[in-house]
Amino acid sequence: MSTRIFALIGEGDLVENVIVLNEDDCLDENNEFSEAVAQRFIADVVALEGEWVETREDGYRIRYAGIGMKYERAYDCFVHAPSCSDAVFDEVNYVWLCPEDWDIEFLEDVLNDDTLD
């Protein structure tokens, strides 16, 4: 039996829960997996409210979601929540970096980024 894993996205886009569904409950009328069908199944049959987003261990959405992680909507990925208030998002490695983690190459990329105006 194949399964699909979904993460509940809560306040601040933090992962609050993770559940496992039977893949058969996530198939559309063409017998193909559909995240939307799975989301309806979670709401209507499992009776769990909220926003549920699929997560997998194969790199889909960058990494497998865990409780307490953050869902970065702009990048459609799961990341560990920043551990400091002045963290900067590394768009190459999809991680939050605190000042003590910054290296010269990263700082040069940030300083040369035209989108930061």
Residue pairs with C-beta under 8 A, 6 or more apart in sequence:
1 22
1 23
1 24
2 22
2 23
3 20
3 21
3 22
3 23
4 20
4 21
4 22
4 23
4 26
4 33
4 38
4 54
4 56
5 18
5 19
5 20
5 21
5 54
5 55
5 56
5 64
5 65
6 18
6 19
6 21
6 38
6 39
6 42
6 52
6 53
6 54
6 55
7 15
7 17
7 18
7 52
7 53
7 54
7 55
7 65
7 69
7 71
7 78
8 15
8 16
8 17
8 18
8 19
8 48
8 50
8 51
8 52
9 15
9 16
9 50
9 51
9 52
9 53
9 71
10 16
10 50
12 70
13 70
13 71
13 72
13 73
14 68
14 69
14 70
14 71
14 81
15 65
15 66
15 67
15 68
15 69
15 70
15 71
15 78
16 50
16 67
17 67
18 55
18 65
18 66
18 67
19 42
19 46
19 48
19 52
21 38
21 41
21 42
21 46
23 33
25 38
25 41
25 45
26 33
26 34
26 35
26 37
26 38
26 41
27 33
27 34
27 37
28 34
28 37
35 53
35 54
38 52
38 54
39 52
42 48
42 52
43 49
53 61
53 65
53 71
54 60
54 61
55 61
55 64
55 65
55 78
56 64
57 64
61 76
61 77
61 78
62 75
62 77
62 78
62 79
62 94
63 77
63 78
63 79
63 94
64 78
65 71
65 78
66 78
68 81
69 78
69 79
69 80
69 81
70 78
70 79
70 80
70 81
70 82
71 77
71 78
72 78
72 79
72 89
72 94
75 91
75 94
77 94
79 89
79 94
79 95
79 96
80 95
80 96
81 96
82 96
82 98
83 96
83 98
84 98
84 99
86 98
86 99
87 96
87 97
87 98
88 96
88 97
88 102
88 110
89 95
89 96
89 97
90 96
90 97
90 106
92 109
97 106
110 116
